[in-house]
Amino acid sequence: KSLRNLRNQCMHLTNYSVNKKNSEYVRCDDPDIEDYGNKWSLGAMLRYLKQERNIDTTVLMIRIEDLIIKTIIAGEGTIATATKMFQPYRGNCFELFGFDILVDENLKAWLLEVNLSPSLNWTASTNPR
């Protein structure tokens, strides 16, 4: 329709590191409030969808979990090979993955990206939860 907003990163990206720098970003500094501002906890989002939008969040979470499981299965060969190369003992190695998932109006979960060793730092009050 229009190319006017094509270069507006904050309009198209969900990345917190980018969006927190936007002048329109709404920050919440109260750790007891999970559903205010631009960054909500997963629990707050699920409660909102269930209570305010009458959405079956159980179905949504099943779809998200299914997407995560299928993604891990798809990468299992590469992950196992890398583990064998760098770790002589399989039992003393682990990796943390961060999944960025978009959900459309039909409650279909779409994988945006998987982050290897995502940052565990937080700058929003909802992060410690």
C-alpha positions as CSV (number, residue, x, y, z in Angstrom):
1,K,0.0,0.0,0.0
2,S,2.5,2.6,1.1
3,L,6.3,2.6,1.5
4,R,6.1,5.5,3.9
5,N,6.9,3.3,7.0
6,L,9.2,0.8,5.3
7,R,12.3,2.0,7.2
8,N,10.6,2.4,10.6
9,Q,12.3,-0.4,12.5
10,C,10.2,0.0,15.6
11,M,7.1,-0.6,13.5
12,H,8.2,-3.9,12.0
13,L,10.4,-5.5,14.6
14,T,9.5,-7.0,17.9
15,N,13.0,-6.8,19.3
16,Y,12.9,-5.2,22.8
17,S,16.5,-3.9,22.4
18,V,15.4,-1.8,19.4
19,N,11.9,-0.8,20.6
20,K,13.0,0.4,24.0
21,K,14.8,3.3,22.3
22,N,11.6,4.5,20.5
23,S,10.2,7.8,21.8
24,E,6.7,6.1,22.0
25,Y,7.9,3.2,24.1
26,V,5.9,2.9,27.3
27,R,8.0,1.6,30.2
28,C,6.7,0.0,33.4
29,D,9.0,0.1,36.4
30,D,6.6,-1.6,38.9
31,P,7.4,-5.3,39.1
32,D,3.9,-6.0,40.4
33,I,2.3,-4.7,37.2
34,E,2.6,-7.2,34.4
35,D,0.1,-5.8,31.9
36,Y,1.1,-2.2,31.4
37,G,3.4,-0.7,28.9
38,N,5.0,-2.3,25.8
39,K,6.5,-5.3,27.5
40,W,4.2,-7.7,29.2
41,S,4.9,-11.1,30.9
42,L,3.7,-14.2,29.1
43,G,1.2,-14.8,32.0
44,A,-0.3,-11.3,31.6
45,M,-0.7,-11.7,27.9
46,L,-2.4,-15.1,28.3
47,R,-4.8,-13.6,31.0
48,Y,-5.6,-10.7,28.8
49,L,-6.4,-12.9,25.8
50,K,-8.5,-15.2,27.9
51,Q,-10.4,-12.6,29.9
52,E,-10.7,-9.7,27.5
53,R,-10.7,-11.5,24.1
54,N,-12.3,-14.8,25.1
55,I,-9.5,-16.7,23.4
56,D,-8.7,-20.3,24.3
57,T,-5.2,-19.8,25.6
58,T,-4.8,-23.6,26.2
59,V,-5.0,-24.1,22.4
60,L,-2.6,-21.2,21.8
61,M,0.0,-22.6,24.2
62,I,-0.3,-26.1,22.7
63,R,0.4,-24.6,19.3
64,I,3.4,-22.6,20.6
65,E,4.8,-25.7,22.4
66,D,4.3,-27.7,19.3
67,L,6.2,-25.1,17.2
68,I,9.1,-25.1,19.8
69,I,9.3,-28.9,19.8
70,K,9.3,-29.2,16.0
71,T,12.0,-26.5,15.8
72,I,14.2,-28.4,18.3
73,I,13.7,-31.7,16.4
74,A,14.6,-29.9,13.1
75,G,17.9,-28.7,14.5
76,E,18.7,-31.8,16.6
77,G,21.3,-33.2,14.2
78,T,23.3,-30.0,14.0
79,I,23.0,-29.5,17.8
80,A,24.1,-33.1,18.5
81,T,27.1,-32.9,16.1
82,A,28.3,-29.6,17.7
83,T,27.9,-31.1,21.2
84,K,29.9,-34.2,20.3
85,M,32.7,-32.0,18.8
86,F,33.1,-29.7,21.8
87,Q,32.0,-31.9,24.8
88,P,33.5,-35.3,25.4
89,Y,30.8,-36.2,27.9
90,R,27.3,-35.7,26.8
91,G,25.8,-35.3,30.3
92,N,27.7,-32.2,31.2
93,C,26.5,-29.8,28.4
94,F,23.4,-27.7,28.1
95,E,22.2,-24.8,25.9
96,L,19.5,-22.3,26.5
97,F,17.4,-21.2,23.5
98,G,15.2,-18.1,23.2
99,F,12.3,-18.4,20.9
100,D,10.7,-15.3,19.3
101,I,7.2,-16.3,18.2
102,L,4.5,-14.2,16.5
103,V,0.8,-15.2,16.8
104,D,-1.6,-14.2,14.1
105,E,-5.4,-13.5,14.3
106,N,-6.1,-17.2,13.8
107,L,-3.9,-18.1,16.7
108,K,-1.3,-19.7,14.5
109,A,2.1,-19.5,15.9
110,W,4.9,-18.4,13.6
111,L,8.6,-18.8,14.4
112,L,10.4,-15.5,13.9
113,E,13.8,-16.6,15.2
114,V,15.7,-18.8,17.7
115,N,18.4,-17.1,19.8
116,L,21.3,-19.2,21.0
117,S,22.3,-18.3,24.5
118,P,19.9,-15.4,24.8
119,S,20.7,-12.6,27.2
120,L,19.5,-13.1,30.7
121,N,19.9,-9.5,31.7
122,W,16.7,-7.5,32.2
123,T,15.9,-3.8,32.0
124,A,12.1,-4.1,32.5
125,S,10.4,-4.9,35.7
126,T,8.6,-8.0,34.2
127,N,11.9,-9.8,33.5
128,P,12.7,-11.2,36.9
129,R,9.5,-13.3,36.8
